[in-house]
Amino acid sequence: MSKVVIDGVSRVFAGATSTRALEETHLKVEDNDFICILGPSGCGKSTLLRIVAGLDTPTTGRVLLDGQPVSRAGPDRGMVFQSYTLFPWLTVEQNIRFGSRSNAEKAKQLISKVGLQGFEHHHPKMLSGGMQQRTALARALANDPKILLLDEPFGALDNQTRALMQELLLGIWEADRKTVLFVTHDIDEAIFMAGRVVVMSARPGRIKSELKVELPHPRHYTMKTAPEFSRYKAHLTEEIRAEAMKAAEMV
């Protein structure tokens, strides 16, 4: 049985004029998969992720996690957002433990895992953007979730910090073998991170294609200059460019 089954999920937002964000979408996510969802702005990537997280309800279809329907958010799914969603009045350790079952020892282990030793008692305003996202990642891992969901988590970071965070997350995935769904609009990031890249069409979004990324692990940043990486990039650039042009025509 697949870890996650997205079965005929669509989403229409009602209003003065209704917006169809997602066409009927089907996707199977296997145990230990690392899937990047790639597509142009406004294609429904984040909407799809929020439905898997239980933060939004599909108009049609359903999501199954280990065979059970997803109807609301739960501790079996850890979520990291693009914006820094830490509580400003709590310290790093308190943010990690908030809403989780983790104790002080577990929080200490997670702080070490994300490289924040010595910052346990710092508040978010005292942290850089990268350190805040390390804290958010540790918080998402605190309940030992079955699946990790990340919505452009490194999009607001500078290039150097972003690259370090990519390697950090991959290292955690390689060590813990989590199942990961990762939304991004960055082609290089998708290739470097993913075992499979799912390409979405312009709105209303649908899965246009899938690409298996057969690059070896562990992955090092120097891989981004390798010929095989460039071949993946050329293929995905053409796919995304076509969808981005369609999206621009809709504006």
WOKA-V983060 format. One record per helix or strand of 2 or more residues. SS is the DSSP state (h for helix, s for strand). FROM is the first residue (numbers start at 0). TO is the last residue. If there is no record, write none. Layout:
ss=SS from=FROM to=TO
ss=SS from=FROM to=TO
This chain:
ss=s from=3 to=12
ss=s from=18 to=28
ss=s from=33 to=37
ss=h from=44 to=52
ss=s from=59 to=64
ss=s from=67 to=68
ss=s from=76 to=79
ss=h from=91 to=96
ss=h from=103 to=112
ss=h from=123 to=125
ss=h from=128 to=140
ss=s from=146 to=150
ss=h from=158 to=175
ss=s from=178 to=183
ss=h from=186 to=192
ss=s from=195 to=199
ss=s from=206 to=211
ss=h from=220 to=224
ss=h from=226 to=249
